[in-house]
Amino acid sequence: MKAVLYDDFGKPPAVVSVPDPRPNADGVVIRLGASGVCRSDWHGWMGHDRDIVPPHVPGHELAGTIEEVGRNVTRWRPGDRVTVPFVAGCGACEECASGNQQVCPSQFQPGFTAWGSFAQYVAIDYADTNLVRLPDAIGFDAAASLGCRFATSFRAVVDQGRVQAGEWLAVHGCGGVGQSAIAIGKALGARVIAVDINEDRLSLAKQLGAEIALKAADSDLLVAAILDATDGGVHVSIDALGSWITCRNSILCLRRRGRHVQVGLMAGDQANPPLPVDRIIAYELDFKGSHGMQAHRYGAMLGLILAGRVSPGDLISQRISLGEAPAALMELPRAAQRGMTIITDFG
């Protein structure tokens, strides 16, 4: 099969021929219909994820059709249209038994712990526990955007942030995760504030339902503007980028007893940020991480989509071929596109 492969961290990836994957006993092989190009893939390529061992095929936001099933798989068969969370739980540990597959200590992650979906085929383990059946009304390109960015945002806004109608929600960073969070927050009836340094992304944020769009030029002025606009701070704030500055701004713009949700990865030189712990204590703030979403929660998210309350396909700005994926991956931090990039041509 054709796949995008890099031989070492930071070295240019290329489209090459590699052996077709075979399913493990509890896994499946999926013929790709679409795969997202995500900032997490870029972090992996840069060497920020200790699970990755080159040579490696990236890609973790995926949708497609089952091509082959392992001998122990009971719920799926060839021809089924599916997607999968980027964190796949083993199904046998204490966390999986409690329904928290997203923090499974033995988790399988396509594109990280195994070769991923920048390829014509991908092998997925723990299929019975983690695969999600796709309704016919949802295309592969829209479904691929669910696997990391949209699903992660759904859990961050709904489950971790517990956003309620009428509450203020601030989203720091309007890339794919942030755009998804804005759309979901709006669908829930929240009053959304979008923060970014890019004017085009702020313009898209307004189209997605942000009531206020602020350019993050000066942290002190930004925080003051949010506190003023919301009469004391937002109820929920999400760092959708992952930097010292966005994390700090997100915490400081909260009202008393507000909820901060950290979604953006703190990697490389942005790891281990200094936090305003004095504010966290004095205001009794909640600080929560959010890492993907379990397969059993996809029904609620798909329900919003099928009801027309959110449309993840609207967040896609460009559809590319597998041959264009290496350049798209390398240019990701500097890319000026307003929305998501999805690989849809694997020929």
WODAMO-V33168 format. One line per field, one symbol per residue. psi: psi as a letter, one per 20 degrees, with the letter a starting at -180 (. if undefined). A space follows every 10 residues. Layout:
psi: ???
This chain:
psi: rqqppqhrpi qprqprprqq qqqrhjarpp pphqpqoqhh hggghijioi ipoqqqorpi oqqbpphqqr hjphiqrqip prrqqiooqh iirgghhjjl hikpikqpop ifirqbjmrh qqpprlghhh qpppqhiorh ghhhihhfgg gghggggggg hlpqpiqppp ooolbggggg hggggghijq oppppriphg hhghhghijp hppppmgpgg hgghgghghj lirqhpppoj gmrgghgggg gijqrpkrop pogppnrcij qmqpqmhggg ghjlqpoqrp naqqhiihgg ghghghijhq nhhiiphqpr rhhihgghgh jghipjqhbq pppioj.
